[in-house]
Amino acid sequence: MIDKVLIVRLVGEKIEGTGNYLVDVSISPDNVISVEIDNDKGVCIDDCMEISRHIEANLDRDKEDFELEVGSSGVTSPFKILRQYVKNIGNEVEMQLKSGVKYVGRLKAADESGATISVEKKIKAEGQRRKTVVVEDLKHTFDEINYTKYLIRF
């Protein structure tokens, strides 16, 4: 089986100083290597090709046959690492908690402890006829979050 640590090291060598960062590496039991990268300004296909060539050049197909996929994290893919959360601060996101509760709002903050989402709620205050919109900031730890992803509206 191909060593995941080796793949992470090879990707790290190639992306150092480029603005790209590693999101995920997975290796299936039948040696399908999947590398997911991201960049705060967007990932270029040439970067994916260079990483793929670098990995291929450092693995021996005679020892182990493998399939290699190198790509960027999708726009609608859930965030996997803190840097993706930080990249999307200010953007509209969908956050689902492990409890099943789902929020749609603006990602306000993110750090090692979790993420804060600002959601709008309509509340009818006492003595008023109409509901008013109130923005509430909800902070959740990463242990509480099932997924968070960028929300695209048309």
N, C-alpha and C positions, 0 to 999 in steps of 0.2 A: 504494500500500500504506500502511496505517495505521502510524504510527510508534510503536514499543514504548516509546521514551523518553517520549513524550507521555502514554501511558496510565499508565506508572509515576508520572509527575509528578502526573497528575490523581488517581490513587488516593492518593498521598502527601498531597495537599492535604486530602482528605476524611477520612483516618484519623488525621491528626495530633491527638494528645491524647486519643484514644478508647480506647487499650489494644489496638486492632487493629493487626496488622502484615501486611505484604505477604509472601506466600509465593512466588507465581509469577504471571507474566503471559506468555501465549502468544498469538500471532496466526498463524492458519493462512493459507496462500496465498489462500484464498477469503474472507478477512476475517472469520473467526470469532474474536472476541476472548474469551479466557478469563482471568478474574482470580480468583486463589485467595488468600483472606485467612485469618488465624487470630487467636486471642485466648487469653491464658492462662486466661481464665475461660469460654471458649466464645463463639462468634459468634452474634449475633442476626440474624434475617432482615431486620429493619428496617435494620441497618447495610448489608447487601448491597444492599437496595433504594436506599438513599441514595447509595451509591457508584455504582450503575448509573445512576441519574438524573443524577448529577454528570458522569459520562463522556458520557452521551447529550447533555447540554446543551452540552458543549464540542466535540462532533464534528458535522460537517456531512454529513447523509445525502445531500444533493444532490451533493456532491463524490464521496463514496465510500459505497457500500452496505456495511453490516456487520451481523453478528449478535453480540450481547453476552451473555456469561454471567458472573455474579459469584456466587461461592459460597465456602463454607468448605472447608478441607482436610478430607477425610474421615477418620473415626476409623481406618480400616484403610489409609489411604494412606501410602506411605513418606514419611519425613521428608525435606524438601528443604533446610531451612536450619537453622543452628545453634540458633536460638531454639526450634525445635520439639524438638530434643534436650534443651535445658535444661528446657523445660516438662515433659518426661516423665522427668526424673531421679527414680528411686525406683519407677517403673512397670515392669511386666513387658513386655519387648519381644522381637521376633524380629529378629536381625541376620544377614544373609547377606553373606559376603565375596565379592569378585570371584573368588576361588579356588574358590568353590562351597561352602565350609564354612558351615554354618548353626548359630547358637547361639540358645538361648532362655534368658533370664535377666533380671535386674533392671539397668536402666540406672543405673550408679553415678555417672558423671561425663561431662561434655562440655565441650570448649573449642575454640578455633580449630584445634588440632592434631589432634583426633579425639575418639573416644568410648570409654568404659570400660564393659564389661558384666560383671556378676558372674554366673557360672554355677556350678551345682552338679555335681560329678562324684563318682562312686562309685569309691573306690580301696581295694584290698585291701592293707593294710600287711603287711609281713613279720612272720610269726609270729601273725597274727590269722586267725580263721576267717571272719569276716564282713567285707564291704566297709563302709567308713565314708564318710559324705558329707562332702566337702570343698568349700568355696566358693573359687573361683579368679577373680581379676579379670583380664580380658583387655582390653588397650588396643589399639585399632586406629586408624590414620589414616583420614581420610575418603577418601583415594585407594584404600585397601584395601577399603572398605565398598561393597558393591553396593547394599544398601538396609537400612534399619532402620525398623520399624513397630511401633506399639502392638499388644500382643497382648491379645485379648479371650478370656476363658475363661468358659464357662457351667457 
